[in-house]
Amino acid sequence: MKLLHGMAPYNLFGLEDQSYDSAKVVAIPVPYDSTTSYRAGAREGPRAIISASRAIELYSEELGWNPSKIGIFTTEELEPDIGSPERTVKRIAREAGLVLADGKTPMVLGGEHTVALGAIEALAETNRDFSVVHFDAHADSRQEFMGSKFSHACVAARARELANRVYSVGVRSIDEESASKYAKDILYMKDMRRLNSSALARRIAANTGKDVYITIDLDVLDPSEMPSVGTPEPDGMRFRQLVDVIALLLKSKRLLGLDVTELSPLPGNAAPDYLAAKLIYLVIGNAFIGEMSK
């Protein structure tokens, strides 16, 4: 029996009759946070994002269209390997690889930032040239952290082994060795304050290729707007700035894949969950705005 007045389906944005075959974007939720080093809870992030997303109005007054019309399919949650972050990455890479092989755009919902490496590895296996645009408060450039090369603190280091270029944006926390080694690959928050969104987008565009993978650690945002992260850093980007920079960047780039990670929900405060869901929707809308007239 189907209720006449049932709630929205439990998938990203509560889409009725979602179809993998017709979808352009495939969301893969990964509830994983086994290498978290400060505040745990990111394993609850995918469910919180999906839950909040079901309340979003599908028509975007900002974009002037309904991005869900491109088709957004949500898979079942991917079971992580609690004993090995590397094996978890391999599992994600296998699933993201299937999505890419079907000509679709994979979108990983974290979970801690380590999950981004699965989709990046899958892209690398296609042997195409691509750059990673890395929005994060932290450089994540350590070669190893707490005994693991696949810690959330090593994401950019591993991504550099897979992509043509990794360019980090919004960084305001970095170890001394990485600061010296990767100076040309990082746009620090201290330098971003004197640039408007157009200038920031131009700077990122100049340091990346035509095809990009976007990875967003939500702690790139200021804790006043995004307190629900594992490692909050003060004085970060604002939601509007982040959306505008990505929108401008995607005018000249092709999005091959993306992830949104590190949401660690706070009981009684659903606003950050909704912000994460809205951010995802606007990124998708800007990436596929050319589909509006089709």
N, C-alpha and C positions, 0 to 999 in steps of 0.2 A: 504494500500500500504506500502511495506517495501522498504526503500531506499537502493540502491545498495552500497552506500558509507556513511552509517549513522555513527554517533558517537557511542562510547562505551555506553552500557546501563548504566542507573543511578543506580548502586548498588556498593557495596564494590568491588573494583578492576575491575569494568566494565565488569563483566563476562557474556558471551553470554549463553543463554539458562540455567540460573541457576535453580536448582531443589531442593526443600526442601527435598524430599524423599531420594535423593542420597547424600545430603550434610552431611559432618561430623561436620562442624562448622556452627553455625547460629548466625549472627550478629544482635543485637537488638539496634538500635539507640534510644537514650533517650535525647531529647533536653531540659534539665532541669538545672536551676541554681538559684532556689529560695532562698537557704540559703547562697549564696555567700556573704562573709563578706568584701571583698576588691574590686577586679576588676571583674565586671560582664561580661558576654559574652560567658560563657561555653555552653549555650544553642545552640550556633551556631557551636559548636565543631563537632558534628556528621556529619553535612552537609559538613563542610570543609574537614574532613577526607575522606569522600566518594568521594567528588569532586577531591581531590588530588590523591586518590588511583587509579582513572581511567587512570592515566598517568604512572603508574608503569609497568615496563616490568615483565611479569608473570614468565618467566624463571629467576631463581635466580642464578647468576654466583657464588655467595658465597656458596650456598648450593648444587649446581649442579643438581637442579631439579626444577620443576614447582609446588609449593605448592598448587596452585589453583585446581590442579587435584583431590584433596581429596574431593572437593565440598564445597563451601562457599556460603551460602544463606543469603541474607540480607532481613530482614522483613521491613515492613513499620515502620515509626517513631512511637514510643509509646507515646501516649498523657499523659503527666504528670498531676498530680493533683496540681495545683499552690497553693491551699490553705493548703496543708498538705504534708510535706515530708514523713511522715509515710505512708500515703495512696499511694504515688508515689512508695515507696519501695514495698508495697504489690502488686501493679500492675506489677512491674518488676518481682517480685518473681513468680507471677502466670504465666507469659509468659515464664520465664526461666525454671520453673518447667515443662511446657509442652515440652520444648526442651529436658530437661534431661530425661523425661519419654520416649521420642522417641529414646533414646540412642545417642544423639548428644551433642556436646560441645557448651554451650552458651557463647557468647562474647558480652558484653555490651559496647556500644560506648557512652561515656558521652560528654557533660553534666558534672555537678559537681560530686565530688567524692561520694556523698551520693548514687548515682545510683548503686554503687558496692554492697550495702547491699541487693538489690533485688536478685541478682544471688547467693550471699552467703547464704541468707535465704532459697532459693530454694534448694541449696545443703544440708543444714542442715535438711530440711524436708525429704530427702531421707534416713536419719539415718545412713549415712556412715561416717567413720572417715576421716577427711581431715584437712589440715593445710592451712592457708592463708599466702602467701608471699606478703608483703605489701611494694612496692617501693614508697617512698614519702619523700619529704623534711621535712614534718611535721609529728609529732607523731600521730595526730588525735585521741588522747586518752582522751579527756575531756568527762566527763559524760554528760555534757550539755553545750551548747553554744548559746548565744543570745536567750534563752528561748526554745530551742529545743534539744531533745536527738538524733534527726536525722539530725543534722547539719553536714556539710562536715567536721567539726572539731571533730566529734565524731565517725567517721567511724571505727577506730580500736577498740574503746571501745565497740561498738555494735557488731563488728565481733567477739570479744572475747566471747560474750555470745552465739555464734552460732558454732564456729569452735573449734577443739581440741587445736589448737595453732595458734597464730598470731605472725609472726616475721617481724618486720619492718626494712627496709634497706634504707640507704641514708639519714637518719634523721639529720637535722641540725637546727631544730626549735622545741622547746618543752617547755611546762609549767613545773614549779618546782614540782608540785605534781606528774605528770606523770613520770618525770625523776626519782623520787624516787621509785615509785610503779612498773614501768615496765622496770627496768634496764636490766633484763635478756632477754627481748623480743625485744631489739632494737640494731641494728648495726649502730652506728653513722658514719657520713661521716668523722669525725675527725679520727676515727680508721680505716676507709677503705683506707685511703691514703697510708698506709704502706703495703697494701696487693694487690697482683695481682688478676686477674680475677679468676684463679683457686682456690686460697685460699679463696676468697670471696664466690665462689660457694660451697666450702666444708663447710664453716662456716654456710651458709644458710641451706645446706642439713642436717647438724648435728642437726639443731634446728627445723626441720620440718619432717612430716611423708611422707610416700610413695606417697600419693595422695595429690595434691596441687591445690589450686585456686590462680591465680596470679592477683593482682590488681595493676595497674600502674597509679599513679598520675603523670602526665607529669612534674610537678614541681620538681620531683626528679632529673631531668636533669639541668645542668647549664644554666642560662639564656642566655649565649652567644650562645647556640645552640637552646634553647627552651624559647624564651622570651614571647611566646603567652600563658601565664597561668594567673590564677586569683591571685595567691599569689607567685610571683617569689622570690626565695631565692638564693643568690650568693653562689658560690663555690660548685657546685653539681656534680653529675655523668656526664660522657660524653656518647654520643650515643653508641660509640663502646664498652665501658666498660659495659653498660647496656645490650646490645645485647649478648656480650660474656658471661657474668655472667648467663643470662637466658639460653643460649644455653648449657652451661656446667651443670647447675642445672637440666635441663630436660633430661640429659643423665641418671639420676638415679631416676627421678620422673615421675609420670603420671599426666598430666594436665587435670583437671576436668572442668575448666572454667576460664575465664579471663575477665578483663575489662581494657579499656584505657580511662582515664578521664582528665578533667580540661583543655582541649584545649580551649583557648579563642582567636579566630583568630584576627590577627592584619591586618587591611586594608592595602593592598599594599605589604604584606610580606607573601607569600604563602609557603616559605621554611619550617617553623615549621609544617604546615599542612601536607606537603609531608613527613617530618621526622616521624610524628605520624603514617601515613599510612604505611611507610616502616618498622617501628618498629613492627607494627601489623603483617605484612606479614612475617617478619623474625621469630617472636615468633611462629606463626602458622607453618612455615616451619620446625623449630627445634622441635616442639612438635610432628609433624607427619612425621618426616623424615623416620621412619620405613615403611611408606606407599609408599615410592619412587619406590620400585621394584614390587609393586602389580599392 
